[in-house]
């Protein structure tokens, strides 16, 4: 599986961005998908995850109620809608796929995932 993330950019605090991640392959709906972010020199941080059929979602505490993860299995795409952005949301955002479609509660750890995209930069200015 190859993952291609896009949609990053620069935005002022309070603004919105929508990230997309397109996956190759025919079995996209069998993969749970997640978004992580990383700032240079820090550990990769869990942002959000969604089950293969989109029935279950889970969010990191720092983005809850501001970010929404969704997916369109017909388009092999997972999205991350980011609203009310803050300067501390600045990071490189990565999408990832878990081929076991684990229960969403298990998807908070980066080690859970089998495939990773290349990352897209999000910069939020104050």
C-alpha positions as CSV (number, residue, x, y, z in Angstrom):
1,X,0.0,0.0,0.0
2,X,1.3,3.4,-0.9
3,X,-0.1,6.5,0.8
4,X,0.0,10.0,-0.6
5,X,-0.9,12.9,1.8
6,X,-1.7,16.4,0.6
7,X,-3.5,19.5,1.6
8,X,-1.0,21.0,4.0
9,X,-0.1,24.7,3.9
10,X,0.1,27.9,5.9
11,X,-2.9,29.4,7.7
12,X,-3.5,31.9,10.5
13,X,-4.7,30.8,13.9
14,X,-8.4,30.2,13.9
15,X,-8.4,29.0,10.3
16,X,-9.1,25.7,8.7
17,X,-7.4,23.1,6.5
18,X,-8.4,19.8,5.1
19,X,-5.8,17.1,4.6
20,X,-6.3,14.2,2.2
21,X,-4.5,10.9,2.0
22,X,-5.0,8.7,-1.1
23,X,-4.1,5.0,-0.9
24,X,-3.2,2.6,-3.6
25,X,-4.7,-0.8,-3.8
26,X,-8.1,-2.5,-3.9
27,X,-8.5,-3.3,-0.2
28,X,-8.6,0.2,1.3
29,X,-11.8,-0.5,3.3
30,X,-10.0,-3.3,5.1
31,X,-7.5,-0.9,6.6
32,X,-7.9,1.3,9.6
33,X,-6.4,4.7,8.9
34,X,-4.7,7.2,11.2
35,X,-3.2,10.6,11.2
36,X,-0.2,11.5,13.2
37,X,1.9,14.7,13.4
38,X,5.5,15.4,14.3
39,X,7.5,18.4,15.2
40,X,11.3,18.2,14.6
41,X,13.0,16.8,17.7
42,X,9.8,15.5,19.2
43,X,8.0,12.1,19.1
44,X,5.3,11.5,16.6
45,X,1.9,12.4,18.1
46,X,-1.4,10.6,17.5
47,X,-4.0,12.8,16.0
48,X,-7.0,10.7,14.9
49,X,-7.9,7.3,13.5
50,X,-10.9,5.7,11.8
51,X,-11.9,2.1,11.3
52,X,-12.0,0.5,7.9
53,X,-15.7,1.0,7.3
54,X,-15.7,4.4,9.0
55,X,-17.9,3.3,11.9
56,X,-15.4,4.1,14.6
57,X,-13.2,7.1,15.2
58,X,-10.8,8.2,18.0
59,X,-9.0,11.4,18.6
60,X,-6.1,12.7,20.5
61,X,-6.9,14.9,23.4
62,X,-5.3,18.0,21.9
63,X,-7.4,18.0,18.8
64,X,-10.7,16.6,20.1
65,X,-13.7,18.8,19.1
66,X,-11.6,20.7,16.5
67,X,-10.5,18.0,14.0
68,X,-12.7,15.4,12.2
69,X,-11.4,12.3,10.5
70,X,-13.5,10.8,7.7
71,X,-13.0,8.4,4.8
72,X,-14.4,7.7,1.4
73,X,-13.7,4.1,0.5
74,X,-14.9,4.5,-3.0
75,X,-12.1,7.0,-3.5
76,X,-9.5,5.2,-1.4
77,X,-9.1,8.4,0.6
78,X,-9.1,9.4,4.2
79,X,-9.5,13.1,5.3
80,X,-8.6,15.2,8.2
81,X,-10.7,18.4,8.6
82,X,-8.9,20.7,10.9
83,X,-10.8,23.7,12.3
84,X,-9.9,26.4,14.9
85,X,-6.2,25.8,14.2
86,X,-3.7,26.9,16.8
87,X,0.0,27.6,16.4
88,X,0.7,24.5,18.4
89,X,-0.9,22.4,15.6
90,X,2.1,23.3,13.4
91,X,3.8,20.0,12.4
92,X,4.3,17.6,9.6
93,X,1.2,15.5,9.3
94,X,1.4,11.8,8.3
95,X,-1.3,9.4,7.3
96,X,-0.9,5.7,8.1
97,X,-2.6,2.4,7.5
98,X,-3.2,-0.5,9.8
99,X,-3.8,-3.7,7.7
100,X,-5.5,-5.5,10.6
101,X,-8.3,-2.9,10.9
102,X,-7.8,-3.0,14.7
103,X,-10.4,-1.7,17.1
104,X,-10.0,2.0,17.2
105,X,-8.9,2.1,20.8
106,X,-5.8,0.2,19.7
107,X,-4.8,2.7,17.0
108,X,-3.2,5.4,19.1
109,X,0.3,4.0,18.8
110,X,2.4,4.6,15.8
111,X,3.9,1.1,16.0
112,X,0.4,-0.2,15.3
113,X,0.6,0.9,11.7
114,X,2.1,-0.9,8.7
115,X,2.3,1.8,6.1
116,X,3.1,5.5,6.2
117,X,2.7,8.4,3.8
118,X,5.4,11.0,3.1
119,X,3.9,13.8,5.3
120,X,2.5,17.2,4.6
121,X,3.5,20.4,6.4
122,X,0.9,22.4,8.3
123,X,2.0,25.8,9.6
124,X,-0.3,27.9,11.8
125,X,0.8,31.5,12.5
126,X,-0.5,33.6,15.4
